[in-house]
Amino acid sequence: MPVFWIAMAILGVGLALLIANHENGRVFGLENSAFAATLYLGLWGAVLILGIAGRYHRRGTMLRDLAFWALLILVLSVAYAYRLDLAAFFGL
């Protein structure tokens, strides 16, 4: 449960910085919208990583599964990026 409170504290500090610097328009050299997006996506990333890491007791199994998902995402991204070339190649 302390991980939850750490995440809430980070979110609270980020929100306080955004409220305090709303006139300035910048927090740590970033535009307010960029800082808010970084904070939001960073918290989602932390939830994802903690969910994955907390599920496995063996590090090797976790790394193997993460490598499989990374490879799957990479293959699908490349196929989508070259979808028009692949369609022309296969005559679709």
Backbone as a printed PyTorch tensor [residue, N CA C, xyz], in Angstrom:
tensor([[[  0.7860,  -1.1950,   0.0000],
         [  0.0000,   0.0000,   0.0000],
         [  0.8410,   1.2780,   0.0000]],

        [[  2.0920,   1.2630,   0.4790],
         [  2.8600,   2.5100,   0.4560],
         [  3.1400,   2.9970,  -0.9740]],

        [[  3.1420,   2.1040,  -1.9410],
         [  3.3690,   2.5260,  -3.3270],
         [  2.2230,   3.4210,  -3.7860]],

        [[  1.0180,   3.1000,  -3.3560],
         [ -0.1370,   3.9260,  -3.6950],
         [  0.0330,   5.3400,  -3.1440]],

        [[  0.4740,   5.4480,  -1.9060],
         [  0.6150,   6.7690,  -1.3020],
         [  1.7760,   7.5430,  -1.9090]],

        [[  2.8060,   6.8470,  -2.3400],
         [  3.9090,   7.5260,  -3.0330],
         [  3.4150,   8.0800,  -4.3580]],

        [[  2.6360,   7.2960,  -5.0920],
         [  2.0860,   7.7660,  -6.3630],
         [  1.1470,   8.9480,  -6.1490]],

        [[  0.3360,   8.8990,  -5.1030],
         [ -0.5740,  10.0090,  -4.8090],
         [  0.2030,  11.2580,  -4.4190]],

        [[  1.3130,  11.0960,  -3.6860],
         [  2.1360,  12.2400,  -3.3080],
         [  2.7740,  12.8830,  -4.5380]],

        [[  3.2530,  12.0720,  -5.4710],
         [  3.8440,  12.6050,  -6.7020],
         [  2.7960,  13.3570,  -7.5080]],

        [[  1.6200,  12.7740,  -7.6090],
         [  0.5260,  13.4280,  -8.3210],
         [  0.1210,  14.7290,  -7.6320]],

        [[  0.0690,  14.7240,  -6.3110],
         [ -0.2870,  15.9270,  -5.5560],
         [  0.7360,  17.0340,  -5.7150]],

        [[  2.0210,  16.6880,  -5.6640],
         [  3.0830,  17.6900,  -5.8490],
         [  3.0340,  18.2490,  -7.2720]],

        [[  2.8310,  17.3900,  -8.2450],
         [  2.7170,  17.8600,  -9.6270],
         [  1.5330,  18.7830,  -9.8180]],

        [[  0.4100,  18.4340,  -9.2000],
         [ -0.7750,  19.2790,  -9.2870],
         [ -0.5370,  20.6210,  -8.6050]],

        [[  0.1260,  20.6010,  -7.4500],
         [  0.4340,  21.8540,  -6.7570],
         [  1.3580,  22.7340,  -7.5950]],

        [[  2.3300,  22.1310,  -8.2630],
         [  3.2160,  22.9080,  -9.1380],
         [  2.4540,  23.5120, -10.3050]],

        [[  1.5340,  22.7500, -10.8640],
         [  0.7350,  23.2830, -11.9700],
         [ -0.1710,  24.4280, -11.5100]],

        [[ -0.7480,  24.2960, -10.3380],
         [ -1.6090,  25.3590,  -9.8200],
         [ -0.7830,  26.5960,  -9.4810]],

        [[  0.3850,  26.4070,  -8.8710],
         [  1.2130,  27.5440,  -8.4680],
         [  1.7980,  28.2850,  -9.6660]],

        [[  2.0590,  27.5960, -10.7510],
         [  2.7090,  28.2180, -11.9030],
         [  1.7590,  28.4270, -13.0750]],

        [[  0.4730,  28.5480, -12.8240],
         [ -0.4580,  28.6680, -13.9440],
         [ -0.2650,  29.9760, -14.6980]],

        [[  0.1830,  31.0340, -14.0310],
         [  0.4060,  32.3060, -14.7200],
         [  1.6960,  32.2910, -15.5260]],

        [[  2.6910,  31.6160, -14.9970],
         [  3.9870,  31.5410, -15.6670],
         [  3.9040,  30.7030, -16.9410]],

        [[  3.1610,  29.6210, -16.9020],
         [  2.9910,  28.7700, -18.0720],
         [  4.0580,  27.7160, -18.2420]],

        [[  5.0300,  27.6480, -17.3110],
         [  6.1140,  26.6670, -17.4250],
         [  6.4140,  26.0680, -16.0510]],

        [[  6.6800,  24.7650, -16.0610],
         [  7.1100,  24.0570, -14.8630],
         [  8.3520,  23.2700, -15.2350]],

        [[  9.4590,  23.5410, -14.5760],
         [ 10.7330,  22.8760, -14.8500],
         [ 11.1260,  22.9740, -16.3220]],

        [[ 10.8470,  24.0960, -16.9450],
         [ 11.2190,  24.3160, -18.3350],
         [ 10.2680,  23.7140, -19.3530]],

        [[  9.2150,  23.0710, -18.9050],
         [  8.2150,  22.4820, -19.7980],
         [  6.9530,  23.3340, -19.7690]],

        [[  6.2570,  23.3580, -20.8900],
         [  4.9400,  23.9870, -20.8940],
         [  4.0410,  23.2370, -19.9230]],

        [[  3.0560,  23.9350, -19.3710],
         [  2.1640,  23.2990, -18.3920],
         [  1.4870,  22.0520, -18.9510]],

        [[  1.0470,  22.1170, -20.1950],
         [  0.3780,  20.9470, -20.7790],
         [  1.3500,  19.7800, -20.9530]],

        [[  2.5820,  20.0750, -21.3350],
         [  3.5800,  19.0130, -21.4910],
         [  3.9470,  18.4070, -20.1370]],

        [[  4.0690,  19.2490, -19.1120],
         [  4.3660,  18.7450, -17.7690],
         [  3.2280,  17.8690, -17.2610]],

        [[  1.9820,  18.3060, -17.4780],
         [  0.8300,  17.5240, -17.0360],
         [  0.7720,  16.1870, -17.7650]],

        [[  1.0550,  16.1990, -19.0730],
         [  1.0490,  14.9510, -19.8390],
         [  2.1610,  14.0130, -19.3740]],

        [[  3.3360,  14.5700, -19.0760],
         [  4.4490,  13.7590, -18.5830],
         [  4.1110,  13.1390, -17.2330]],

        [[  3.5140,  13.9270, -16.3640],
         [  3.1160,  13.4270, -15.0560],
         [  2.0670,  12.3290, -15.1870]],

        [[  1.0820,  12.5590, -16.0200],
         [  0.0010,  11.5940, -16.2230],
         [  0.5240,  10.2880, -16.8190]],

        [[  1.3100,  10.3840, -17.8790],
         [  1.8230,   9.1680, -18.5180],
         [  2.8590,   8.4670, -17.6430]],

        [[  3.6050,   9.2330, -16.8720],
         [  4.5600,   8.6300, -15.9480],
         [  3.8740,   7.8010, -14.8790]],

        [[  2.7590,   8.3040, -14.3740],
         [  2.0110,   7.5300, -13.3870],
         [  1.3920,   6.2750, -13.9970]],

        [[  0.8790,   6.3800, -15.2270],
         [  0.3560,   5.1830, -15.9010],
         [  1.4750,   4.1690, -16.1430]],

        [[  2.6540,   4.6580, -16.5180],
         [  3.7950,   3.7620, -16.7050],
         [  4.1890,   3.0700, -15.4160]],

        [[  4.1590,   3.8100, -14.3070],
         [  4.4850,   3.2120, -13.0100],
         [  3.4720,   2.1410, -12.6290]],

        [[  2.1950,   2.4020, -12.8790],
         [  1.1620,   1.4090, -12.5940],
         [  1.3910,   0.1560, -13.4390]],

        [[  1.7080,   0.3540, -14.7090],
         [  1.9590,  -0.7820, -15.5920],
         [  3.1660,  -1.5920, -15.1390]],

        [[  4.2490,  -0.9210, -14.8340],
         [  5.4690,  -1.6190, -14.4100],
         [  5.2570,  -2.3400, -13.0890]],

        [[  4.6070,  -1.6780, -12.1360],
         [  4.3620,  -2.3400, -10.8510],
         [  3.4060,  -3.5110, -11.0020]],

        [[  2.4440,  -3.3890, -11.8950],
         [  1.5400,  -4.5100, -12.1290],
         [  2.2480,  -5.7050, -12.7230]],

        [[  3.1700,  -5.4350, -13.6370],
         [  3.9140,  -6.5330, -14.2570],
         [  4.9160,  -7.1240, -13.2770]],

        [[  5.6780,  -6.2660, -12.5980],
         [  6.7200,  -6.7490, -11.6970],
         [  6.1260,  -7.4310, -10.4680]],

        [[  4.9690,  -6.9780, -10.0150],
         [  4.3700,  -7.5700,  -8.8330],
         [  3.7480,  -8.9290,  -9.0810]],

        [[  3.5170,  -9.2460, -10.3350],
         [  2.8580, -10.5100, -10.6770],
         [  3.8360, -11.6800, -10.6810]],

        [[  5.0680, -11.4100, -10.9980],
         [  6.0520, -12.4870, -11.1740],
         [  6.9640, -12.5960,  -9.9560]],

        [[  7.2980, -13.8360,  -9.6220],
         [  8.2470, -14.0720,  -8.5490],
         [  9.6240, -14.4070,  -9.1060]],

        [[  9.6680, -14.8130, -10.3450],
         [ 10.9440, -15.1470, -10.9740],
         [ 11.2570, -14.1050, -12.0340]],

        [[ 12.4060, -13.5250, -11.9350],
         [ 12.7980, -12.4540, -12.8430],
         [ 12.9730, -12.9580, -14.2760]],

        [[ 13.4790, -14.1520, -14.4620],
         [ 13.6770, -14.6960, -15.8040],
         [ 12.3700, -14.8540, -16.5710]],

        [[ 11.3510, -15.3160, -15.8890],
         [ 10.0390, -15.4690, -16.5250],
         [  9.4790, -14.1130, -16.9150]],

        [[  9.6320, -13.1410, -16.0270],
         [  9.1360, -11.8010, -16.3130],
         [  9.8520, -11.1980, -17.5220]],

        [[ 11.1650, -11.3290, -17.5700],
         [ 11.9240, -10.7700, -18.6960],
         [ 11.5870, -11.4640, -20.0090]],

        [[ 11.3700, -12.7670, -19.9660],
         [ 10.9820, -13.4880, -21.1750],
         [  9.6310, -13.0140, -21.6930]],

        [[  8.6750, -12.8710, -20.7990],
         [  7.3500, -12.4050, -21.2110],
         [  7.3870, -10.9670, -21.7110]],

        [[  8.1630, -10.1020, -21.0620],
         [  8.3020,  -8.7190, -21.5300],
         [  8.9610,  -8.6570, -22.8950]],

        [[  9.9610,  -9.5010, -23.1190],
         [ 10.6140,  -9.5370, -24.4290],
         [  9.6470, -10.0000, -25.5090]],

        [[  8.8080, -10.9710, -25.1940],
         [  7.8120, -11.4300, -26.1510],
         [  6.8450, -10.3080, -26.5090]],

        [[  6.3200,  -9.5810, -25.5120],
         [  5.3800,  -8.4960, -25.7880],
         [  6.0510,  -7.3540, -26.5470]],

        [[  7.3050,  -7.0540, -26.2040],
         [  8.0300,  -6.0060, -26.9310],
         [  8.2140,  -6.3980, -28.3910]],

        [[  8.5480,  -7.6650, -28.6500],
         [  8.6980,  -8.1390, -30.0200],
         [  7.3730,  -8.0900, -30.7690]],

        [[  6.3000,  -8.4840, -30.1170],
         [  4.9850,  -8.4420, -30.7470],
         [  4.5810,  -7.0030, -31.1030]],

        [[  4.8050,  -6.0770, -30.1970],
         [  4.4910,  -4.6700, -30.4650],
         [  5.3570,  -4.1450, -31.5910]],

        [[  6.6250,  -4.5120, -31.6210],
         [  7.5260,  -4.0700, -32.6810],
         [  7.0770,  -4.6040, -34.0390]],

        [[  6.7290,  -5.8770, -34.1120],
         [  6.2880,  -6.4720, -35.3800],
         [  5.0060,  -5.8100, -35.8730]],

        [[  4.0600,  -5.5980, -34.9760],
         [  2.8100,  -4.9540, -35.3810],
         [  3.0350,  -3.5000, -35.8060]],

        [[  3.9290,  -2.7920, -35.1360],
         [  4.2320,  -1.4020, -35.5080],
         [  4.8860,  -1.3330, -36.8790]],

        [[  5.8110,  -2.2230, -37.1470],
         [  6.4780,  -2.2380, -38.4530],
         [  5.4900,  -2.6250, -39.5490]],

        [[  4.6550,  -3.6000, -39.2690],
         [  3.6480,  -3.9950, -40.2730],
         [  2.6960,  -2.8420, -40.5670]],

        [[  2.3330,  -2.0800, -39.5560],
         [  1.4450,  -0.9430, -39.7790],
         [  2.1710,   0.1690, -40.5430]],

        [[  3.4240,   0.3920, -40.2250],
         [  4.1710,   1.4540, -40.9020],
         [  4.3590,   1.1410, -42.3880]],

        [[  4.5230,  -0.1200, -42.7220],
         [  4.7500,  -0.5200, -44.1100],
         [  3.5080,  -1.1620, -44.7350]],

        [[  2.3300,  -0.8570, -44.2120],
         [  1.1080,  -1.5130, -44.6880],
         [  0.8420,  -1.2440, -46.1540]],

        [[  1.1050,  -0.0430, -46.6320],
         [  0.8440,   0.2620, -48.0350],
         [  1.8270,  -0.4650, -48.9430]],

        [[  3.0970,  -0.5020, -48.5430],
         [  4.0810,  -1.2350, -49.3370],
         [  3.7870,  -2.7330, -49.3530]],

        [[  3.3660,  -3.2740, -48.2130],
         [  3.0300,  -4.6900, -48.1700],
         [  1.7960,  -4.9950, -49.0000]],

        [[  0.8200,  -4.0880, -48.9960],
         [ -0.3760,  -4.2950, -49.8060],
         [ -0.0340,  -4.2760, -51.2900]],

        [[  0.8580,  -3.3650, -51.6980],
         [  1.2790,  -3.3060, -53.0940],
         [  2.0840,  -4.5600, -53.4680]],

        [[  2.9080,  -5.0340, -52.5360],
         [  3.7350,  -6.2090, -52.8030],
         [  2.8800,  -7.4500, -52.9790]],

        [[  1.8610,  -7.6180, -52.1590],
         [  0.9860,  -8.7760, -52.2570],
         [ -0.1740,  -8.5800, -53.2210]],

        [[ -0.2470,  -7.4250, -53.8400],
         [ -1.2690,  -7.1540, -54.8520],
         [ -2.6540,  -6.9560, -54.2720]],

        [[ -2.7560,  -6.4130, -53.0910],
         [ -4.0680,  -6.1970, -52.4640],
         [ -4.6060,  -4.8260, -52.7840]]])
